[in-house]
């Protein structure tokens, strides 16, 4: 799951610098995969991603 979270972070970063709709679509697909794998709601999956980002920044 960490690999998936890391991919989401990388894609989100790429989308911030280049608002390409394909990048946004890839993020959406991986985010849905995260929700399916974890069984989390949308809001809970967002929180998990934010927590993971915070951990990456702190490390």
C-alpha positions as CSV (number, residue, x, y, z in Angstrom):
1,X,0.0,0.0,0.0
2,X,2.9,2.4,0.6
3,X,3.9,2.0,-3.0
4,X,0.4,3.1,-4.1
5,X,0.4,6.0,-1.7
6,X,3.8,7.1,-3.0
7,X,2.6,6.9,-6.6
8,X,-0.4,9.1,-5.7
9,X,1.9,11.6,-4.1
10,X,4.2,11.7,-7.2
11,X,1.2,12.0,-9.6
12,X,-0.3,14.8,-7.5
13,X,3.0,16.7,-7.6
14,X,3.2,16.3,-11.3
15,X,-0.3,17.5,-11.8
16,X,0.4,20.6,-9.8
17,X,3.2,21.6,-12.2
18,X,1.3,20.4,-15.4
19,X,-2.5,20.3,-15.2
20,X,-2.8,17.6,-17.8
21,X,-6.1,15.9,-17.8
22,X,-4.4,12.5,-18.3
23,X,-2.4,13.0,-15.0
24,X,-5.6,13.9,-13.2
25,X,-7.3,10.8,-14.6
26,X,-4.4,8.6,-13.5
27,X,-4.6,10.1,-10.0
28,X,-8.3,9.3,-9.9
29,X,-7.8,5.7,-11.0
30,X,-5.1,5.1,-8.3
31,X,-7.2,6.9,-5.7
32,X,-10.1,4.6,-6.4
33,X,-7.7,1.6,-6.2
34,X,-6.6,2.9,-2.8
35,X,-10.2,3.1,-1.6
36,X,-10.9,-0.4,-2.9
37,X,-7.8,-1.9,-1.3
38,X,-8.4,-0.3,2.1
39,X,-12.2,-0.3,2.1
40,X,-12.1,3.4,3.2
41,X,-14.6,6.1,2.3
42,X,-13.4,8.9,0.1
43,X,-12.8,11.2,3.1
44,X,-10.9,8.6,5.0
45,X,-8.7,7.7,2.0
46,X,-7.9,11.5,1.7
47,X,-7.0,11.5,5.3
48,X,-4.7,8.5,4.9
49,X,-3.0,10.1,1.9
50,X,-2.5,13.4,3.9
51,X,-1.1,11.5,6.8
52,X,1.3,9.6,4.5
53,X,2.4,12.9,2.9
54,X,3.0,14.4,6.4
55,X,5.1,11.4,7.3
56,X,7.1,11.8,4.1
57,X,7.8,15.4,4.8
58,X,8.8,14.7,8.4
59,X,11.2,11.9,7.4
